[in-house]
């Protein structure tokens, strides 16, 4: 249901739904409480102001970029591997329960701090153009981080890593 100018979408009767891609529409809300088998959700480029994924515990891929989300609670989504939440209005993002995350794209929000100390599988990270002042990447896996960028955070004064020398050499 991508690119159909949908203003509403009811998937509550599709309880066995595992993948939903409904981007580039005009959705302001999306009720996924009955879709407990959901593995992948792509609802980018909508007008969502809220999204409850707390019942979607098998969710591994979440793409909510280009919406109007001010909060995103993914604490019940421990299976989450890929998170794309750039271009929203997020002020905070708790990743403490998301230990399987490999890819995090959270640029162009209003995030002031990020703690990825529990994200030991992290491979790609992008947090450009936020309000970051502190970033914790001390997760025991920094040497395996393939892509890292956090430019456009003028107040960023602290990036915690496991090995400062290695981090300096790798991303200088």
C-alpha positions, 0 to 999 in steps of 0.5 A: 500500500505504498504511495496510494495517498491513503489517509487511513489504514486498518490492518487489525483483522490481519493478525498474521501480518508479518510485513507492512510497507505503507510509506508515502501516504497521508497516514496520521495514525496506525494501529498495530496492536493486533499485529503481534507477528509483525517482523518488518514495518515501513511507514516512512513519509507519512504524517504520523504523530504517534506510533505504538509498537509495544505489542510487536515484539518480533519486530526486527526492521522499523522504518519510520523516517519522515514523519512527525513523531516526538516520541518512539518507545521501542523498549519492548522490541528486543528483536529490533535489528534496523531502526530508521527514524530520521526526520522526525521530532524525537527528543529522546530515544531509549535503546537500552533494551535493543541489544540486537540493533546493527543499524541506527539512523536517527538524523535530523531529530532533536535528540540531546543524548544517546546511550548505545552502551547496550548495542554491542552489535552496532555496525552502522550509525548515523545521527547527524543534525540533532542537538546531541551533547553526549554520545555513549558508544562504549559497547565493547564492539566499537572496532566493528563499527563500519559507518559512523557519522554525527556531524551537525551537532554543534553542542556535542562535547563528549563521545564515549568509546572503549578505545580512544586511540582506535576511534581516533585512527578509524574515524579521523 
